[in-house]
Each structure stands twice: as structure tokens, then as C-alpha cells.
């Protein structure tokens, strides 16, 4: 690699480090090689504008993918603004008909491009992309274009038509992020696998209870949880029992908030005790709450990433004798609302804890439970 190019990559890597506190980046060196100086400057600008962490992660991930695809498909870095022909090529490479591919090898993404992206870790699943993924990447591509003060062809009739025809040609059933909800009974089975008292069991028990009881927090929120976000609240007095410990979690900006708005949810009772037990055993007084545990049982300073949260849940599901393919981290979120419905908690009260903004989305989980057990489903029961 020429010294000048190597120096530029090292400079971008250092600049990416400066925004890592707001935008955790696992593939820093790879991004420094893929992205241009202007790309990195745009990301720094978005951080300074106060864009939400999750949105920034999605933008960065999609920008890296687009750059890798452009290099593989055209041999050149992503042009700004992108011509309409390149946008149409992107759609053709990602939305295609598997049946037509059998008779026409040139249909869809060319094999050499597929292999190149797969070898770099940008492609994992086999087959065409989900339409939602393609639309999201195009939307983020458009957003990044506008942040550069440029106009693109993202609203062109030809692009809209190409997407519409591609989706119509290969209909895909809409699936939930988690096939099954992690309701109270499932959660109890998972917690039963965390009974040994080991550091790993203490961590996973606290993780499961906090993620569920705090309203079904997103895996990114659990992975990014820091000790500084926790505030001890006065104990909750209950009839015929000892006071229950209480804790506030300051979520800050989330997927559904804007600006400086600070979302707060509360934990009471057993989840607080489980969290305290883990932090005491792991000697966590500041920084990341949920951390990796090494092969020999040492607690790392490294926080768990969102994918690790999903892997832990699937591992506990398998240990409980359930099917890992039927559950994911999102099952805790849908499970919280489903369990709230099962226990007769009013939807508005449940949404206060889950922090759902859309009644329609929240009620899709809530209503499934009430409809299944309600009178309308038992007309002949």
C-alpha cells in the first residue's frame, strides 16, 4: 500500500475513534479503509447534530455496505450524487427472483460480486435481500446525499417502478422479528438456567430480568447500558411485605425520541436485586453494565455488543429445552406487552414502560393475547 494511502487510512481511523463514544464502531479499521474523508466528516457532523446513536449506527453500517458494493460492482468508490443508473443497478442486484435465477445466471447479483461481499462479511444470508432492507439502504443513501448538500435521483419514477415491480415479482410474507414472544412462563424457564451463581449466570439473569422488566428494552439499549444511567429511587412500600428496592434507568435518546429528551423507565423488586448482585460480583462501579466474560471467568472491560445479547438469549433458550430459532432478543420486547395483556395491565400503562410511541404497533402485540383468550375467540367454546 502506498505511504500516502496508508497515512490517509490511519488518519481516518483516528477520526473515527473520536466519535466512538457516541457511535460504537466494531470494524474501525475496515471502515477507515472503505470510507472517504468526506464520509467520515459527514458522520462527525451528524454526531454533532445530536442524531440518535441507533440511527447513526444504521447510517454507518449502510454507508459501509454501499461503499463495499460500489467498489465490487463498479471498481470505483461510491459517487456523490449517485446517477440513476447506479441506483437501478443496486435494486437489480438486491431484489431478484430466485426461480428466474435458476434459468438465467445473469439475473440478480453477479456471482463474483456476491462472493466478494460475502468474503468481507457484508453478505451472510443466501438469496435476494428483504425489500425493507433495500428501501432502508436507499433511504439512508438519500439522507447522506442531502447532508452533502446534493440532490439525487432517489425519487425518480424509474427507481420507484423498479422497486415496485421487483417486490411484486417475489412476494415475501411479513414476519415478526421474533417468531415467539418471551412471555412470563418462557422467561421463568430461561431464568431457571441461571441458577448456579457463577458470574456468567449472574450476568445473564440480570440481563434477562432488566431487559424484560424495563419494558422489553431493545438489545442495543441493553448493550449500551452504563452504570451512570442508573439512579437509586426510594423503596416501594407494599402491603404485607418488606419495601421493594427501586431503580430508575435514564435511557437518554432512544429510537423514538428526538433532541435532548431523556426517557426514564423504572425497575422494582427482583430485577433490581439481580442487577445489584451482578454489579457487586463483577465490581462494576462505572462504565458498561453488561460486559463480556472471558474464557477463564474474568470480567472484561469490553461491553457486550447487540449481537451478543441476541446470542445469549438463544443460548439460554436452548439450555431451557426450547427451540432457539423461534426466539430472539426482540421476543423480550413483544413478550413484555403480551404478558402485560395476559395480566390485565392497561395498554397505556404498559406503553409508559415500553416507551412505544405507536399505539398501533404496541397493540399488535397486546391485542394478540387479549384476542386469543377473549370471548370473541370462544364463541363455540
TISE-627116 format. One record per residue (C-alpha): residue number from 1; y, z, x. Coordinates in pm, 1 decimal. Each point is the difference from the previous one (the first is absolute). Layout:
% residues N
node nr->NUM, north->Y, up->Z, east->X;
...
% end
This chain:
% residues 381
node nr->1, north->0.0, up->0.0, east->0.0;
node nr->2, north->343.8, up->-91.9, east->145.0;
node nr->3, north->206.9, up->303.0, east->113.5;
node nr->4, north->284.3, up->-84.4, east->-239.9;
node nr->5, north->-235.6, up->-11.2, east->-300.4;
node nr->6, north->-171.2, up->322.9, east->109.3;
node nr->7, north->336.7, up->171.6, east->33.9;
node nr->8, north->103.0, up->-110.7, east->-350.8;
node nr->9, north->-325.3, up->134.2, east->-147.8;
node nr->10, north->44.2, up->335.0, east->175.9;
node nr->11, north->358.5, up->22.2, east->-127.3;
node nr->12, north->-110.6, up->-66.8, east->-359.5;
node nr->13, north->-275.3, up->261.7, east->34.2;
node nr->14, north->259.3, up->261.9, east->99.2;
node nr->15, north->225.6, up->-101.8, east->-289.0;
node nr->16, north->-291.4, up->32.3, east->-242.1;
node nr->17, north->-58.5, up->350.2, east->137.2;
node nr->18, north->351.3, up->99.9, east->-103.8;
node nr->19, north->-83.6, up->-57.6, east->-367.8;
node nr->20, north->-355.7, up->135.6, east->15.5;
node nr->21, north->108.1, up->337.4, east->-146.0;
node nr->22, north->107.3, up->-174.8, east->-320.5;
node nr->23, north->-242.7, up->-288.5, east->19.8;
node nr->24, north->-334.0, up->105.7, east->153.8;
node nr->25, north->-137.4, up->-299.6, east->189.4;
node nr->26, north->-362.9, up->-0.5, east->114.7;
node nr->27, north->2.3, up->-344.7, east->160.7;
node nr->28, north->325.4, up->30.2, east->194.3;
node nr->29, north->-98.5, up->-214.3, east->298.4;
node nr->30, north->-144.1, up->-273.0, east->-220.6;
node nr->31, north->312.6, up->-1.8, east->-216.6;
node nr->32, north->223.7, up->-14.3, east->307.2;
node nr->33, north->-185.2, up->-313.5, east->105.0;
node nr->34, north->2.7, up->-162.8, east->-345.4;
node nr->35, north->349.6, up->82.4, east->-119.8;
node nr->36, north->324.3, up->-146.0, east->127.4;
node nr->37, north->308.2, up->193.6, east->109.7;
node nr->38, north->162.3, up->-86.8, east->-331.1;
node nr->39, north->-305.8, up->126.4, east->-191.5;
node nr->40, north->21.9, up->337.9, east->171.9;
node nr->41, north->374.6, up->18.0, east->-55.8;
node nr->42, north->-52.4, up->-73.1, east->-370.4;
node nr->43, north->-251.6, up->287.2, east->-23.9;
node nr->44, north->243.7, up->234.9, east->175.7;
node nr->45, north->270.5, up->-106.1, east->-244.8;
node nr->46, north->-226.7, up->70.7, east->-298.6;
node nr->47, north->-78.6, up->346.6, east->139.3;
node nr->48, north->372.0, up->72.7, east->31.8;
node nr->49, north->53.4, up->-121.6, east->-357.8;
node nr->50, north->-235.6, up->274.7, east->-120.7;
node nr->51, north->-277.9, up->-219.3, east->-134.4;
node nr->52, north->-309.6, up->201.1, east->-101.3;
node nr->53, north->-267.4, up->56.6, east->264.9;
node nr->54, north->-279.0, up->-162.0, east->-201.9;
node nr->55, north->211.8, up->-308.3, east->-71.0;
node nr->56, north->80.7, up->-28.3, east->369.7;
node nr->57, north->-368.3, up->25.3, east->91.2;
node nr->58, north->-82.7, up->-278.3, east->-245.2;
node nr->59, north->282.8, up->-219.2, east->131.2;
node nr->60, north->-107.9, up->53.0, east->360.3;
node nr->61, north->-365.6, up->-64.8, east->-76.1;
node nr->62, north->77.1, up->-317.3, east->-192.9;
node nr->63, north->246.1, up->-121.8, east->262.5;
node nr->64, north->-264.1, up->44.3, east->271.2;
node nr->65, north->-254.3, up->-187.8, east->-210.8;
node nr->66, north->242.4, up->-284.1, east->-73.6;
node nr->67, north->86.8, up->-34.5, east->368.3;
node nr->68, north->-368.7, up->-3.2, east->98.8;
node nr->69, north->-80.5, up->-256.1, east->-270.0;
node nr->70, north->293.4, up->-223.9, east->98.2;
node nr->71, north->-107.7, up->1.8, east->365.9;
node nr->72, north->-359.1, up->-82.7, east->-98.2;
node nr->73, north->94.0, up->-266.5, east->-257.9;
node nr->74, north->289.2, up->-173.4, east->175.4;
node nr->75, north->-10.9, up->114.1, east->362.0;
node nr->76, north->356.1, up->129.6, east->-39.4;
node nr->77, north->167.3, up->325.6, east->-98.3;
node nr->78, north->111.7, up->43.9, east->-361.0;
node nr->79, north->315.0, up->-207.1, east->-67.4;
node nr->80, north->298.3, up->150.6, east->-183.8;
node nr->81, north->51.3, up->-118.1, east->-262.8;
node nr->82, north->-346.5, up->-136.8, east->-65.4;
node nr->83, north->-10.7, up->-355.8, east->-137.9;
node nr->84, north->-160.2, up->-58.1, east->-338.0;
node nr->85, north->-290.3, up->-186.1, east->165.7;
node nr->86, north->-94.3, up->311.1, east->199.6;
node nr->87, north->7.7, up->217.9, east->-312.2;
node nr->88, north->-228.2, up->-245.3, east->-178.9;
node nr->89, north->-232.8, up->-2.0, east->301.0;
node nr->90, north->-14.1, up->380.5, east->-15.5;
node nr->91, north->-104.1, up->-12.5, east->-366.0;
node nr->92, north->-260.6, up->-270.7, east->68.2;
node nr->93, north->-149.7, up->204.4, east->284.0;
node nr->94, north->-28.1, up->320.2, east->-203.3;
node nr->95, north->-64.9, up->-100.6, east->-362.6;
node nr->96, north->-293.6, up->-236.1, east->-21.4;
node nr->97, north->-314.0, up->-69.2, east->-201.9;
node nr->98, north->-325.9, up->116.5, east->169.5;
node nr->99, north->-204.6, up->-250.8, east->-204.5;
node nr->100, north->213.2, up->-291.4, east->113.2;
node nr->101, north->-24.1, up->129.0, east->358.5;
node nr->102, north->-378.3, up->-56.3, east->-11.6;
node nr->103, north->48.4, up->-375.0, east->-48.2;
node nr->104, north->328.3, up->-34.5, east->189.7;
node nr->105, north->13.7, up->193.2, east->331.6;
node nr->106, north->369.4, up->-88.7, east->40.6;
node nr->107, north->89.8, up->184.9, east->-319.3;
node nr->108, north->171.2, up->335.3, east->55.7;
node nr->109, north->68.1, up->162.6, east->335.8;
node nr->110, north->-139.1, up->-205.2, east->292.8;
node nr->111, north->-290.5, up->167.9, east->178.1;
node nr->112, north->175.2, up->25.0, east->336.5;
node nr->113, north->301.4, up->175.8, east->-153.8;
node nr->114, north->-227.8, up->233.9, east->-195.0;
node nr->115, north->-194.0, up->86.4, east->316.9;
node nr->116, north->318.3, up->56.8, east->199.5;
node nr->117, north->149.7, up->239.5, east->-254.3;
node nr->118, north->-332.8, up->176.1, east->-44.7;
node nr->119, north->-39.9, up->54.5, east->375.3;
node nr->120, north->344.4, up->165.9, east->7.9;
node nr->121, north->-91.3, up->230.8, east->-286.8;
node nr->122, north->235.2, up->-161.5, east->-251.6;
node nr->123, north->-281.3, up->-124.2, east->-225.6;
node nr->124, north->-293.4, up->208.9, east->-115.6;
node nr->125, north->-109.6, up->-108.1, east->-348.0;
node nr->126, north->-183.1, up->-327.8, east->-51.0;
node nr->127, north->146.5, up->-255.1, east->-240.2;
node nr->128, north->345.7, up->-71.7, east->-144.1;
node nr->129, north->267.0, up->269.0, east->-14.7;
node nr->130, north->84.4, up->187.7, east->-317.3;
node nr->131, north->294.9, up->-166.7, east->-179.1;
node nr->132, north->185.2, up->333.3, east->5.8;
node nr->133, north->-27.5, up->12.4, east->380.0;
node nr->134, north->132.8, up->-354.9, east->36.1;
node nr->135, north->288.9, up->69.5, east->-237.7;
node nr->136, north->85.8, up->322.8, east->182.4;
node nr->137, north->6.0, up->-170.9, east->338.7;
node nr->138, north->214.7, up->-280.6, east->-132.2;
node nr->139, north->235.3, up->255.7, east->-157.6;
node nr->140, north->28.7, up->191.4, east->326.9;
node nr->141, north->48.9, up->-328.8, east->185.6;
node nr->142, north->285.0, up->-78.1, east->-239.5;
node nr->143, north->149.9, up->349.5, east->44.3;
node nr->144, north->-3.6, up->-29.1, east->378.6;
node nr->145, north->156.9, up->-344.9, east->-25.2;
node nr->146, north->285.5, up->133.4, east->-212.4;
node nr->147, north->52.8, up->293.8, east->237.7;
node nr->148, north->69.5, up->-262.8, east->266.7;
node nr->149, north->270.5, up->-145.3, east->-221.0;
node nr->150, north->-203.9, up->-313.4, east->-69.2;
node nr->151, north->-128.7, up->-178.4, east->-310.6;
node nr->152, north->-357.3, up->-117.7, east->-39.8;
node nr->153, north->-200.8, up->-219.7, east->-234.8;
node nr->154, north->-182.9, up->295.4, east->-157.2;
node nr->155, north->128.1, up->-82.2, east->-350.5;
node nr->156, north->-82.6, up->-369.4, east->21.0;
node nr->157, north->-186.8, up->-151.0, east->-298.6;
node nr->158, north->-259.3, up->-150.2, east->237.2;
node nr->159, north->-91.9, up->343.6, east->143.6;
node nr->160, north->-15.6, up->166.3, east->-340.8;
node nr->161, north->-216.5, up->-281.6, east->-130.9;
node nr->162, north->-234.0, up->16.7, east->300.8;
node nr->163, north->-58.1, up->372.7, east->-49.9;
node nr->164, north->-48.3, up->-35.6, east->-375.7;
node nr->165, north->-252.3, up->-282.6, east->34.6;
node nr->166, north->-189.9, up->176.4, east->279.0;
node nr->167, north->-31.4, up->321.7, east->-200.4;
node nr->168, north->-107.6, up->-188.6, east->-312.3;
node nr->169, north->-266.7, up->-189.1, east->195.2;
node nr->170, north->-165.9, up->318.7, east->124.4;
node nr->171, north->47.4, up->280.1, east->-255.7;
node nr->172, north->-60.0, up->348.0, east->139.5;
node nr->173, north->-66.2, up->304.1, east->-218.9;
node nr->174, north->255.4, up->275.6, east->48.9;
node nr->175, north->-163.0, up->303.4, east->156.6;
node nr->176, north->121.4, up->351.8, east->42.3;
node nr->177, north->69.6, up->122.4, east->352.1;
node nr->178, north->-283.5, up->247.4, east->-48.2;
node nr->179, north->-284.3, up->-94.9, east->-231.0;
node nr->180, north->-48.2, up->362.7, east->-107.4;
node nr->181, north->244.4, up->286.3, east->-32.1;
node nr->182, north->-53.1, up->316.7, east->202.8;
node nr->183, north->10.8, up->238.1, east->-296.1;
node nr->184, north->-52.2, up->376.9, east->13.1;
node nr->185, north->-380.3, up->-14.2, east->0.6;
node nr->186, north->-7.2, up->-263.7, east->275.8;
node nr->187, north->254.0, up->196.4, east->203.8;
node nr->188, north->-217.2, up->312.3, east->-30.9;
node nr->189, north->-293.9, up->-196.4, east->143.3;
node nr->190, north->210.6, up->-117.2, east->292.8;
node nr->191, north->130.9, up->350.6, east->69.2;
node nr->192, north->-356.5, up->132.2, east->0.0;
node nr->193, north->-62.9, up->-210.7, east->312.0;
node nr->194, north->282.3, up->188.4, east->179.8;
node nr->195, north->-158.7, up->344.3, east->-4.1;
node nr->196, north->-102.9, up->61.5, east->362.3;
node nr->197, north->330.9, up->141.0, east->117.9;
node nr->198, north->24.8, up->-244.9, east->289.2;
node nr->199, north->338.3, up->-143.4, east->92.6;
node nr->200, north->-96.1, up->-335.8, east->-147.4;
node nr->201, north->-109.7, up->162.4, east->-326.4;
node nr->202, north->315.4, up->211.4, east->-17.6;
node nr->203, north->214.3, up->-309.5, east->55.4;
node nr->204, north->-182.1, up->-218.1, east->-251.2;
node nr->205, north->-6.6, up->276.3, east->-261.7;
node nr->206, north->374.9, up->50.9, east->31.9;
node nr->207, north->63.3, up->-375.6, east->2.4;
node nr->208, north->-199.5, up->-59.1, east->-318.7;
node nr->209, north->150.4, up->294.0, east->-187.2;
node nr->210, north->358.8, up->-71.1, east->104.9;
node nr->211, north->-23.9, up->-373.4, east->-74.0;
node nr->212, north->-144.6, up->64.0, east->-346.8;
node nr->213, north->195.7, up->309.5, east->-109.7;
node nr->214, north->336.9, up->-137.7, east->113.4;
node nr->215, north->-30.9, up->-271.4, east->-262.0;
node nr->216, north->-238.9, up->-241.8, east->168.1;
node nr->217, north->213.1, up->-77.2, east->302.2;
node nr->218, north->-23.4, up->-340.3, east->164.3;
node nr->219, north->-202.1, up->-11.1, east->321.8;
node nr->220, north->312.1, up->-96.7, east->198.4;
node nr->221, north->176.3, up->312.9, east->-129.1;
node nr->222, north->-292.1, up->222.8, east->99.1;
node nr->223, north->-33.1, up->-165.8, east->341.1;
node nr->224, north->372.5, up->41.5, east->62.8;
node nr->225, north->26.7, up->359.5, east->-126.9;
node nr->226, north->176.8, up->229.3, east->248.0;
node nr->227, north->21.0, up->378.0, east->23.1;
node nr->228, north->376.8, up->-24.2, east->-36.9;
node nr->229, north->-44.0, up->-139.9, east->-352.8;
node nr->230, north->-166.1, up->320.8, east->-123.5;
node nr->231, north->199.1, up->287.4, east->-149.1;
node nr->232, north->-154.2, up->330.0, east->-109.0;
node nr->233, north->95.2, up->84.8, east->-358.7;
node nr->234, north->-17.1, up->336.6, east->-183.0;
node nr->235, north->-353.9, up->79.6, east->-125.3;
node nr->236, north->-87.4, up->-100.4, east->-355.5;
node nr->237, north->-73.5, up->300.5, east->-221.7;
node nr->238, north->-294.8, up->-52.5, east->-236.0;
node nr->239, north->-144.1, up->230.6, east->-268.9;
node nr->240, north->-302.8, up->207.4, east->99.4;
node nr->241, north->-6.8, up->-113.6, east->360.5;
node nr->242, north->166.6, up->22.7, east->340.7;
node nr->243, north->311.5, up->-211.5, east->68.2;
node nr->244, north->-77.5, up->-354.8, east->114.4;
node nr->245, north->151.1, up->-138.3, east->321.4;
node nr->246, north->243.1, up->-287.5, east->-55.7;
node nr->247, north->125.6, up->-276.4, east->225.7;
node nr->248, north->251.3, up->-283.5, east->-37.4;
node nr->249, north->-56.5, up->-337.2, east->164.3;
node nr->250, north->317.9, up->-194.2, east->71.3;
node nr->251, north->-112.3, up->-361.7, east->-12.3;
node nr->252, north->337.5, up->-149.8, east->92.3;
node nr->253, north->14.9, up->-373.5, east->-72.5;
node nr->254, north->-313.8, up->-137.5, east->-161.1;
node nr->255, north->-114.9, up->-336.0, east->-131.5;
node nr->256, north->190.1, up->57.0, east->-324.6;
node nr->257, north->320.0, up->166.0, east->124.5;
node nr->258, north->316.5, up->-138.3, east->149.1;
node nr->259, north->275.3, up->120.9, east->226.3;
node nr->260, north->2.3, up->367.3, east->99.3;
node nr->261, north->-187.7, up->121.8, east->-307.5;
node nr->262, north->-246.7, up->276.6, east->91.3;
node nr->263, north->-314.9, up->21.3, east->-209.2;
node nr->264, north->-156.5, up->347.8, east->-26.5;
node nr->265, north->-345.7, up->91.9, east->-130.9;
node nr->266, north->-163.0, up->342.7, east->-11.9;
node nr->267, north->-334.2, up->149.6, east->96.6;
node nr->268, north->-136.3, up->321.4, east->-147.8;
node nr->269, north->-304.8, up->214.3, east->71.8;
node nr->270, north->-310.3, up->-136.1, east->171.7;
node nr->271, north->158.6, up->-314.9, east->150.9;
node nr->272, north->262.3, up->219.8, east->171.9;
node nr->273, north->-271.7, up->231.1, east->132.4;
node nr->274, north->-202.5, up->-298.9, east->129.5;
node nr->275, north->307.0, up->-148.5, east->170.4;
node nr->276, north->95.2, up->333.5, east->158.6;
node nr->277, north->-356.8, up->47.9, east->126.8;
node nr->278, north->0.0, up->-343.0, east->167.6;
node nr->279, north->343.9, up->38.0, east->160.2;
node nr->280, north->-86.1, up->348.4, east->129.3;
node nr->281, north->-334.8, up->-112.5, east->147.3;
node nr->282, north->155.0, up->-311.7, east->155.4;
node nr->283, north->310.1, up->193.9, east->117.4;
node nr->284, north->234.8, up->-248.4, east->-165.1;
node nr->285, north->349.7, up->144.2, east->0.3;
node nr->286, north->195.4, up->-326.3, east->2.6;
node nr->287, north->-50.3, up->-374.5, east->-18.5;
node nr->288, north->-282.1, up->-182.6, east->-176.2;
node nr->289, north->-212.4, up->209.0, east->-236.5;
node nr->290, north->-316.1, up->-210.5, east->-14.6;
node nr->291, north->-113.6, up->-101.0, east->347.2;
node nr->292, north->-293.4, up->-166.4, east->166.7;
node nr->293, north->-278.0, up->221.6, east->136.6;
node nr->294, north->-166.9, up->-108.0, east->323.0;
node nr->295, north->-368.9, up->-38.6, east->68.3;
node nr->296, north->-21.9, up->352.3, east->143.7;
node nr->297, north->201.4, up->163.7, east->-278.2;
node nr->298, north->343.8, up->-1.2, east->160.2;
node nr->299, north->293.0, up->-54.0, east->-237.9;
node nr->300, north->204.7, up->-296.3, east->116.0;
node nr->301, north->377.8, up->-26.7, east->-6.0;
node nr->302, north->-55.9, up->-341.3, east->-157.3;
node nr->303, north->46.1, up->-21.2, east->-375.5;
node nr->304, north->-260.2, up->-159.3, east->-221.7;
node nr->305, north->93.2, up->-351.4, east->-110.2;
node nr->306, north->-32.2, up->-110.3, east->-366.1;
node nr->307, north->-323.7, up->-188.0, east->71.3;
node nr->308, north->-153.1, up->320.4, east->139.3;
node nr->309, north->84.4, up->179.9, east->-325.6;
node nr->310, north->-197.9, up->-263.8, east->-187.0;
node nr->311, north->-289.8, up->25.6, east->247.9;
node nr->312, north->-15.6, up->380.3, east->-36.9;
node nr->313, north->-19.1, up->-25.4, east->-376.8;
node nr->314, north->-276.2, up->-261.4, east->14.0;
node nr->315, north->-191.1, up->214.2, east->251.1;
node nr->316, north->20.1, up->303.5, east->-227.1;
node nr->317, north->-103.3, up->-214.1, east->-297.2;
node nr->318, north->-312.1, up->-109.9, east->191.7;
node nr->319, north->-75.6, up->359.9, east->103.3;
node nr->320, north->22.1, up->99.9, east->-368.0;
node nr->321, north->-267.5, up->-258.0, east->-86.3;
node nr->322, north->239.4, up->-235.0, east->-177.0;
node nr->323, north->65.8, up->-370.1, east->64.1;
node nr->324, north->281.1, up->-43.4, east->258.0;
node nr->325, north->77.3, up->-351.2, east->-123.2;
node nr->326, north->106.6, up->140.9, east->-336.8;
node nr->327, north->266.4, up->237.3, east->132.2;
node nr->328, north->307.0, up->-23.8, east->219.9;
node nr->329, north->311.1, up->202.9, east->78.3;
node nr->330, north->173.4, up->-145.7, east->-305.7;
node nr->331, north->-272.1, up->161.3, east->-210.5;
node nr->332, north->173.6, up->334.8, east->60.1;
node nr->333, north->317.9, up->-137.9, east->-156.8;
node nr->334, north->-167.8, up->-148.4, east->-305.0;
node nr->335, north->-232.1, up->302.9, east->-14.4;
node nr->336, north->288.4, up->243.8, east->-22.1;
node nr->337, north->139.3, up->-170.3, east->-311.5;
node nr->338, north->-345.5, up->-44.6, east->-150.9;
node nr->339, north->-75.6, up->369.3, east->52.4;
node nr->340, north->339.5, up->91.9, east->-146.2;
node nr->341, north->-93.8, up->-191.5, east->-315.6;
node nr->342, north->-343.5, up->165.3, east->-9.6;
node nr->343, north->166.3, up->342.7, east->11.4;
node nr->344, north->262.7, up->-80.5, east->-260.4;
node nr->345, north->298.0, up->3.3, east->236.5;
node nr->346, north->284.6, up->-199.7, east->-161.7;
node nr->347, north->66.7, up->-331.2, east->174.4;
node nr->348, north->368.0, up->77.8, east->83.1;
node nr->349, north->-105.9, up->325.7, east->168.0;
node nr->350, north->-270.8, up->-178.2, east->200.2;
node nr->351, north->248.8, up->-268.3, east->106.5;
node nr->352, north->239.2, up->270.1, east->127.7;
node nr->353, north->-266.1, up->89.1, east->256.4;
node nr->354, north->-137.3, up->-347.8, east->70.4;
node nr->355, north->357.8, up->-136.5, east->23.1;
node nr->356, north->-94.4, up->-320.2, east->-180.8;
node nr->357, north->310.8, up->-183.8, east->-114.3;
node nr->358, north->-177.8, up->-239.5, east->-234.9;
node nr->359, north->-135.8, up->151.1, east->-319.5;
node nr->360, north->-203.9, up->-315.8, east->-50.2;
node nr->361, north->-174.7, up->36.0, east->335.6;
node nr->362, north->-60.0, up->373.9, east->-31.9;
node nr->363, north->-124.7, up->-28.9, east->-356.5;
node nr->364, north->-254.6, up->-265.4, east->101.1;
node nr->365, north->-194.6, up->278.8, east->174.2;
node nr->366, north->93.3, up->272.1, east->-245.4;
node nr->367, north->-85.9, up->-199.2, east->-311.3;
node nr->368, north->-339.3, up->-114.1, east->132.0;
node nr->369, north->-120.3, up->358.3, east->-13.8;
node nr->370, north->152.0, up->86.3, east->-337.3;
node nr->371, north->-123.9, up->-324.2, east->-157.2;
node nr->372, north->-355.3, up->49.0, east->129.5;
node nr->373, north->-29.8, up->346.8, east->-154.5;
node nr->374, north->230.3, up->-51.5, east->-298.4;
node nr->375, north->-79.7, up->-47.5, east->-368.8;
node nr->376, north->64.4, up->-375.3, east->11.0;
node nr->377, north->-295.4, up->-43.2, east->235.5;
node nr->378, north->-226.8, up->219.1, east->-218.1;
node nr->379, north->35.0, up->-168.6, east->-335.3;
node nr->380, north->-378.0, up->-21.9, east->-35.8;
node nr->381, north->-76.4, up->304.5, east->220.2;
% end
